[in-house]
Amino acid sequence: MAEIQVERCRLSIDVGPEDRRRIKMSAAIHNETIRDYVLKAVMERLQQDSKHTDSLLSMNGDADPVLANLWNNEKDSAYDKL
């Protein structure tokens, strides 16, 4: 069976020596590479944030009468067509 190649992009961050030491130590404790440890932490945070973001994105005038009152005006009606 052929292996599927997933396109990846490089992401670089600069951290101080103490932060790098702590990340490296925590990764070693979990028997993970620094890459895997940091990626797992970022993915967990993104999952937490998506729960909050999804609820914000689902807000609309039908669900919230206060928002409907604010949004239902001539100036903002152009956004209704998007």
N, CA, C and O atoms as a GROMACS GRO file, in nm:
protein
  328
    1MET      N    1   0.084  -0.117   0.000
    1MET     CA    2   0.000   0.000   0.000
    1MET      C    3   0.090   0.124   0.000
    1MET      O    4   0.187   0.130   0.075
    2ALA      N    5   0.057   0.221  -0.083
    2ALA     CA    6   0.137   0.343  -0.095
    2ALA      C    7   0.115   0.433   0.026
    2ALA      O    8   0.004   0.445   0.078
    3GLU      N    9   0.223   0.496   0.069
    3GLU     CA   10   0.215   0.587   0.183
    3GLU      C   11   0.176   0.726   0.132
    3GLU      O   12   0.232   0.775   0.034
    4ILE      N   13   0.081   0.789   0.199
    4ILE     CA   14   0.034   0.921   0.159
    4ILE      C   15   0.125   1.027   0.220
    4ILE      O   16   0.149   1.027   0.340
    5GLN      N   17   0.174   1.117   0.135
    5GLN     CA   18   0.258   1.227   0.181
    5GLN      C   19   0.169   1.346   0.218
    5GLN      O   20   0.087   1.389   0.137
    6VAL      N   21   0.186   1.398   0.338
    6VAL     CA   22   0.111   1.514   0.383
    6VAL      C   23   0.204   1.634   0.374
    6VAL      O   24   0.316   1.632   0.425
    7GLU      N   25   0.156   1.740   0.308
    7GLU     CA   26   0.236   1.860   0.296
    7GLU      C   27   0.247   1.927   0.432
    7GLU      O   28   0.147   1.944   0.502
    8ARG      N   29   0.367   1.964   0.468
    8ARG     CA   30   0.390   2.032   0.596
    8ARG      C   31   0.459   2.164   0.570
    8ARG      O   32   0.533   2.181   0.474
    9CYS      N   33   0.433   2.259   0.659
    9CYS     CA   34   0.497   2.390   0.654
    9CYS      C   35   0.579   2.408   0.779
    9CYS      O   36   0.545   2.356   0.885
   10ARG      N   37   0.686   2.481   0.767
   10ARG     CA   38   0.773   2.506   0.882
   10ARG      C   39   0.719   2.623   0.963
   10ARG      O   40   0.674   2.724   0.908
   11LEU      N   41   0.723   2.607   1.094
   11LEU     CA   42   0.684   2.711   1.188
   11LEU      C   43   0.799   2.726   1.286
   11LEU      O   44   0.837   2.630   1.352
   12SER      N   45   0.853   2.846   1.296
   12SER     CA   46   0.966   2.869   1.386
   12SER      C   47   0.926   2.971   1.492
   12SER      O   48   0.858   3.069   1.464
   13ILE      N   49   0.970   2.946   1.614
   13ILE     CA   50   0.951   3.042   1.721
   13ILE      C   51   1.082   3.058   1.796
   13ILE      O   52   1.161   2.964   1.806
   14ASP      N   53   1.104   3.175   1.847
   14ASP     CA   54   1.223   3.201   1.928
   14ASP      C   55   1.181   3.199   2.074
   14ASP      O   56   1.086   3.266   2.114
   15VAL      N   57   1.253   3.122   2.153
   15VAL     CA   58   1.229   3.116   2.297
   15VAL      C   59   1.362   3.137   2.369
   15VAL      O   60   1.469   3.116   2.312
   16GLY      N   61   1.351   3.179   2.492
   16GLY     CA   62   1.472   3.198   2.572
   16GLY      C   63   1.532   3.064   2.612
   16GLY      O   64   1.465   2.961   2.605
   17PRO      N   65   1.657   3.067   2.655
   17PRO     CA   66   1.725   2.942   2.693
   17PRO      C   67   1.654   2.868   2.806
   17PRO      O   68   1.648   2.744   2.805
   18GLU      N   69   1.601   2.940   2.903
   18GLU     CA   70   1.532   2.875   3.014
   18GLU      C   71   1.403   2.808   2.968
   18GLU      O   72   1.373   2.696   3.010
   19ASP      N   73   1.328   2.875   2.881
   19ASP     CA   74   1.205   2.814   2.827
   19ASP      C   75   1.238   2.691   2.745
   19ASP      O   76   1.168   2.590   2.754
   20ARG      N   77   1.344   2.698   2.664
   20ARG     CA   78   1.383   2.582   2.584
   20ARG      C   79   1.422   2.465   2.674
   20ARG      O   80   1.386   2.351   2.648
   21ARG      N   81   1.496   2.495   2.780
   21ARG     CA   82   1.537   2.390   2.874
   21ARG      C   83   1.415   2.324   2.936
   21ARG      O   84   1.409   2.201   2.948
   22ARG      N   85   1.317   2.404   2.977
   22ARG     CA   86   1.196   2.349   3.039
   22ARG      C   87   1.114   2.267   2.940
   22ARG      O   88   1.063   2.160   2.975
   23ILE      N   89   1.103   2.315   2.818
   23ILE     CA   90   1.030   2.240   2.715
   23ILE      C   91   1.100   2.108   2.686
   23ILE      O   92   1.036   2.004   2.677
   24LYS      N   93   1.232   2.114   2.673
   24LYS     CA   94   1.310   1.993   2.644
   24LYS      C   95   1.296   1.892   2.757
   24LYS      O   96   1.281   1.772   2.732
   25MET      N   97   1.300   1.940   2.882
   25MET     CA   98   1.287   1.850   2.997
   25MET      C   99   1.147   1.788   3.002
   25MET      O  100   1.133   1.668   3.025
   26SER      N  101   1.045   1.869   2.980
   26SER     CA  102   0.908   1.816   2.981
   26SER      C  103   0.886   1.715   2.870
   26SER      O  104   0.820   1.613   2.890
   27ALA      N  105   0.940   1.744   2.752
   27ALA     CA  106   0.928   1.650   2.641
   27ALA      C  107   0.994   1.518   2.675
   27ALA      O  108   0.940   1.411   2.647
   28ALA      N  109   1.112   1.525   2.737
   28ALA     CA  110   1.184   1.402   2.775
   28ALA      C  111   1.106   1.323   2.878
   28ALA      O  112   1.100   1.201   2.871
   29ILE      N  113   1.045   1.392   2.975
   29ILE     CA  114   0.964   1.324   3.077
   29ILE      C  115   0.850   1.247   3.012
   29ILE      O  116   0.813   1.138   3.057
   30HIS      N  117   0.793   1.304   2.905
   30HIS     CA  118   0.682   1.239   2.834
   30HIS      C  119   0.730   1.146   2.723
   30HIS      O  120   0.650   1.092   2.647
   31ASN      N  121   0.863   1.130   2.714
   31ASN     CA  122   0.922   1.044   2.612
   31ASN      C  123   0.881   1.088   2.470
   31ASN      O  124   0.848   1.005   2.385
   32GLU      N  125   0.884   1.219   2.449
   32GLU     CA  126   0.847   1.277   2.320
   32GLU      C  127   0.961   1.366   2.272
   32GLU      O  128   1.043   1.414   2.350
   33THR      N  129   0.964   1.388   2.141
   33THR     CA  130   1.057   1.488   2.089
   33THR      C  131   1.002   1.626   2.124
   33THR      O  132   0.884   1.642   2.156
   34ILE      N  133   1.089   1.724   2.117
   34ILE     CA  134   1.043   1.862   2.141
   34ILE      C  135   0.934   1.897   2.041
   34ILE      O  136   0.833   1.958   2.077
   35ARG      N  137   0.954   1.859   1.915
   35ARG     CA  138   0.855   1.887   1.811
   35ARG      C  139   0.720   1.828   1.846
   35ARG      O  140   0.618   1.897   1.842
   36ASP      N  141   0.719   1.699   1.882
   36ASP     CA  142   0.593   1.633   1.914
   36ASP      C  143   0.528   1.693   2.039
   36ASP      O  144   0.406   1.709   2.045
   37TYR      N  145   0.609   1.724   2.138
   37TYR     CA  146   0.558   1.781   2.263
   37TYR      C  147   0.492   1.917   2.238
   37TYR      O  148   0.381   1.943   2.284
   38VAL      N  149   0.562   2.003   2.164
   38VAL     CA  150   0.509   2.137   2.137
   38VAL      C  151   0.387   2.129   2.046
   38VAL      O  152   0.287   2.198   2.069
   39LEU      N  153   0.393   2.045   1.943
   39LEU     CA  154   0.280   2.032   1.852
   39LEU      C  155   0.156   1.982   1.926
   39LEU      O  156   0.046   2.031   1.903
   40LYS      N  157   0.174   1.885   2.015
   40LYS     CA  158   0.062   1.833   2.093
   40LYS      C  159   0.003   1.944   2.180
   40LYS      O  160  -0.119   1.957   2.191
   41ALA      N  161   0.088   2.024   2.243
   41ALA     CA  162   0.041   2.134   2.328
   41ALA      C  163  -0.037   2.237   2.247
   41ALA      O  164  -0.141   2.285   2.290
   42VAL      N  165   0.014   2.270   2.130
   42VAL     CA  166  -0.052   2.368   2.044
   42VAL      C  167  -0.186   2.314   1.996
   42VAL      O  168  -0.286   2.386   1.997
   43MET      N  169  -0.189   2.187   1.956
   43MET     CA  170  -0.314   2.128   1.908
   43MET      C  171  -0.421   2.124   2.018
   43MET      O  172  -0.538   2.148   1.992
   44GLU      N  173  -0.378   2.092   2.141
   44GLU     CA  174  -0.472   2.093   2.253
   44GLU      C  175  -0.529   2.232   2.275
   44GLU      O  176  -0.648   2.247   2.300
   45ARG      N  177  -0.444   2.334   2.267
   45ARG     CA  178  -0.489   2.471   2.285
   45ARG      C  179  -0.584   2.513   2.173
   45ARG      O  180  -0.684   2.579   2.198
   46LEU      N  181  -0.552   2.474   2.049
   46LEU     CA  182  -0.640   2.506   1.937
   46LEU      C  183  -0.777   2.440   1.954
   46LEU      O  184  -0.879   2.499   1.920
   47GLN      N  185  -0.778   2.318   2.006
   47GLN     CA  186  -0.904   2.249   2.028
   47GLN      C  187  -0.987   2.322   2.134
   47GLN      O  188  -1.108   2.338   2.117
   48GLN      N  189  -0.923   2.367   2.241
   48GLN     CA  190  -0.993   2.444   2.344
   48GLN      C  191  -1.048   2.574   2.285
   48GLN      O  192  -1.163   2.610   2.309
   49ASP      N  193  -0.964   2.643   2.208
   49ASP     CA  194  -1.006   2.770   2.150
   49ASP      C  195  -1.118   2.753   2.049
   49ASP      O  196  -1.205   2.839   2.038
   50SER      N  197  -1.119   2.641   1.976
   50SER     CA  198  -1.222   2.621   1.875
   50SER      C  199  -1.359   2.606   1.938
   50SER      O  200  -1.459   2.646   1.878
   51LYS      N  201  -1.366   2.550   2.057
   51LYS     CA  202  -1.495   2.539   2.126
   51LYS      C  203  -1.551   2.677   2.153
   51LYS      O  204  -1.670   2.701   2.135
   52HIS      N  205  -1.466   2.767   2.197
   52HIS     CA  206  -1.507   2.904   2.226
   52HIS      C  207  -1.538   2.979   2.096
   52HIS      O  208  -1.638   3.050   2.088
   53THR      N  209  -1.452   2.963   1.996
   53THR     CA  210  -1.469   3.033   1.869
   53THR      C  211  -1.595   2.987   1.798
   53THR      O  212  -1.667   3.069   1.741
   54ASP      N  213  -1.622   2.858   1.800
   54ASP     CA  214  -1.742   2.806   1.734
   54ASP      C  215  -1.868   2.868   1.793
   54ASP      O  216  -1.960   2.901   1.719
   55SER      N  217  -1.873   2.885   1.924
   55SER     CA  218  -1.991   2.945   1.985
   55SER      C  219  -2.002   3.092   1.947
   55SER      O  220  -2.113   3.143   1.931
   56LEU      N  221  -1.889   3.161   1.934
   56LEU     CA  222  -1.893   3.302   1.893
   56LEU      C  223  -1.939   3.316   1.749
   56LEU      O  224  -2.015   3.406   1.715
   57LEU      N  225  -1.892   3.225   1.663
   57LEU     CA  226  -1.928   3.232   1.522
   57LEU      C  227  -2.074   3.198   1.497
   57LEU      O  228  -2.131   3.240   1.396
   58SER      N  229  -2.135   3.123   1.587
   58SER     CA  230  -2.274   3.086   1.568
   58SER      C  231  -2.371   3.192   1.620
   58SER      O  232  -2.492   3.177   1.609
   59MET      N  233  -2.317   3.300   1.676
   59MET     CA  234  -2.404   3.406   1.725
   59MET      C  235  -2.468   3.476   1.606
   59MET      O  236  -2.401   3.508   1.508
   60ASN      N  237  -2.596   3.500   1.617
   60ASN     CA  238  -2.668   3.573   1.513
   60ASN      C  239  -2.790   3.641   1.573
   60ASN      O  240  -2.823   3.622   1.690
   61GLY      N  241  -2.855   3.719   1.493
   61GLY     CA  242  -2.971   3.794   1.540
   61GLY      C  243  -3.086   3.706   1.582
   61GLY      O  244  -3.163   3.743   1.670
   62ASP      N  245  -3.099   3.588   1.521
   62ASP     CA  246  -3.207   3.498   1.559
   62ASP      C  247  -3.185   3.442   1.700
   62ASP      O  248  -3.280   3.420   1.775
   63ALA      N  249  -3.059   3.420   1.734
   63ALA     CA  250  -3.027   3.360   1.864
   63ALA      C  251  -3.022   3.463   1.976
   63ALA      O  252  -3.040   3.429   2.092
   64ASP      N  253  -2.998   3.588   1.942
   64ASP     CA  254  -2.982   3.692   2.044
   64ASP      C  255  -3.056   3.819   2.003
   64ASP      O  256  -3.012   3.888   1.910
   65PRO      N  257  -3.166   3.850   2.070
   65PRO     CA  258  -3.244   3.969   2.033
   65PRO      C  259  -3.167   4.100   2.048
   65PRO      O  260  -3.194   4.195   1.975
   66VAL      N  261  -3.073   4.106   2.140
   66VAL     CA  262  -2.993   4.227   2.156
   66VAL      C  263  -2.908   4.249   2.031
   66VAL      O  264  -2.898   4.360   1.980
   67LEU      N  265  -2.845   4.141   1.983
   67LEU     CA  266  -2.767   4.151   1.860
   67LEU      C  267  -2.856   4.188   1.741
   67LEU      O  268  -2.817   4.269   1.657
   68ALA      N  269  -2.972   4.129   1.735
   68ALA     CA  270  -3.063   4.160   1.625
   68ALA      C  271  -3.095   4.308   1.624
   68ALA      O  272  -3.101   4.371   1.518
   69ASN      N  273  -3.116   4.364   1.742
   69ASN     CA  274  -3.147   4.505   1.753
   69ASN      C  275  -3.030   4.592   1.707
   69ASN      O  276  -3.050   4.695   1.643
   70LEU      N  277  -2.910   4.549   1.738
   70LEU     CA  278  -2.790   4.624   1.696
   70LEU      C  279  -2.761   4.609   1.548
   70LEU      O  280  -2.722   4.705   1.482
   71TRP      N  281  -2.781   4.489   1.494
   71TRP     CA  282  -2.741   4.459   1.358
   71TRP      C  283  -2.845   4.497   1.252
   71TRP      O  284  -2.809   4.521   1.137
   72ASN      N  285  -2.968   4.504   1.290
   72ASN     CA  286  -3.073   4.532   1.193
   72ASN      C  287  -3.086   4.682   1.170
   72ASN      O  288  -3.171   4.748   1.229
   73ASN      N  289  -2.999   4.734   1.085
   73ASN     CA  290  -3.005   4.876   1.051
   73ASN      C  291  -2.958   4.891   0.907
   73ASN      O  292  -2.896   4.801   0.850
   74GLU      N  293  -2.988   5.005   0.850
   74GLU     CA  294  -2.958   5.029   0.709
   74GLU      C  295  -2.807   5.024   0.680
   74GLU      O  296  -2.765   4.971   0.578
   75LYS      N  297  -2.728   5.081   0.770
   75LYS     CA  298  -2.583   5.086   0.748
   75LYS      C  299  -2.523   4.945   0.739
   75LYS      O  300  -2.438   4.920   0.654
   76ASP      N  301  -2.566   4.855   0.824
   76ASP     CA  302  -2.510   4.720   0.828
   76ASP      C  303  -2.582   4.621   0.736
   76ASP      O  304  -2.544   4.504   0.729
   77SER      N  305  -2.683   4.665   0.666
   77SER     CA  306  -2.758   4.572   0.582
   77SER      C  307  -2.674   4.518   0.464
   77SER      O  308  -2.705   4.413   0.408
   78ALA      N  309  -2.569   4.589   0.428
   78ALA     CA  310  -2.481   4.541   0.321
   78ALA      C  311  -2.419   4.407   0.358
   78ALA      O  312  -2.392   4.326   0.270
   79TYR      N  313  -2.396   4.383   0.485
   79TYR     CA  314  -2.335   4.257   0.531
   79TYR      C  315  -2.431   4.139   0.520
   79TYR      O  316  -2.388   4.024   0.518
   80ASP      N  317  -2.561   4.167   0.514
   80ASP     CA  318  -2.660   4.060   0.503
   80ASP      C  319  -2.647   3.985   0.370
   80ASP      O  320  -2.689   3.870   0.358
   81LYS      N  321  -2.590   4.052   0.270
   81LYS     CA  322  -2.580   3.993   0.137
   81LYS      C  323  -2.456   3.907   0.120
   81LYS      O  324  -2.440   3.841   0.017
   82LEU      N  325  -2.368   3.905   0.218
   82LEU     CA  326  -2.243   3.828   0.207
   82LEU      C  327  -2.263   3.682   0.228
   82LEU      O  328  -2.167   3.605   0.223
   0.00000   0.00000   0.00000
